Amino acid sequence: MSLDPTSNRYGYLLGRLFSHLQALDVATNGGDPATGTAFGKLTTAITSPAITLRLTETLGTQWLRKLAARNPDLAARHQQRITELVDRIAAATTVEPLQNVQMAFITGYHHQEFASDREAGRIITTAQVASILGLGSPDAARVQLRRWEIEPAGTDDTTGERLWRRDAIEERHRTRPGRGARTDLAPRTRRDNHTGPPDR
């Protein structure tokens, strides 16, 4: 699942733009991306991808102004990415059936989300998993991942290497039993330890 930074397909660029709009929403207003204002409009944007441009002009402009008052550098980075995509969308060919634009939008959205997660360190390699778990090699990490039955988040299209979600790894590592713990043994009760004749 790799981002295609050279694609100028109209729907693909709109999907990428929506992903950046969603990231701007979180940077400005905080909270879980899945409960943010932008994410709440994703279904509408999939149905009518061009609405992403209007959302960028309205909500995006408000969020950039609000973020700039608190963190000008971060706002400038978001502005640069959004402006670049808007300019490319303006020059893109729009002569495609709506269904094709919708499918390209979904692909572009997910590709950009995955790329942003990798850039932010939320998607990690097996070697990074080994480092988090304190294991000596990626092979040891693979063994542990199979034992935990954790599904990969995707694959690197260049190397074919599996990639993993950092939060899932850290959660399992945080809640794992201590080394040598016997999780199959429950604490013995007083009745368990009783070896005399049955109580009358």
Number of C-alpha atoms within 10 A of each C-alpha: 15 15 18 13 11 7 12 16 20 25 29 26 28 30 30 27 26 30 25 24 26 24 20 25 24 20 18 20 15 11 11 10 17 11 10 16 14 24 20 13 15 19 10 13 22 23 15 15 25 19 16 25 18 10 16 22 11 11 16 23 13 13 19 23 15 15 21 15 9 11 14 14 11 15 20 14 11 19 18 11 14 20 13 11 17 18 10 16 21 11 12 15 12 13 9 12 8 14 13 12 25 23 17 21 28 21 19 28 25 18 21 25 20 20 18 17 15 17 11 10 13 15 21 21 20 20 18 19 24 19 14 14 17 12 15 11 14 16 13 16 21 17 11 16 19 10 9 12 9 15 13 16 15 16 15 12 11 8 7 9 13 16 20 23 20 19 12 15 17 14 10 14 13 11 8 11 11 9 6 6 9 9 8 6 7 7 7 8 8 7 7 8 8 10 7 6 6 6 5 3
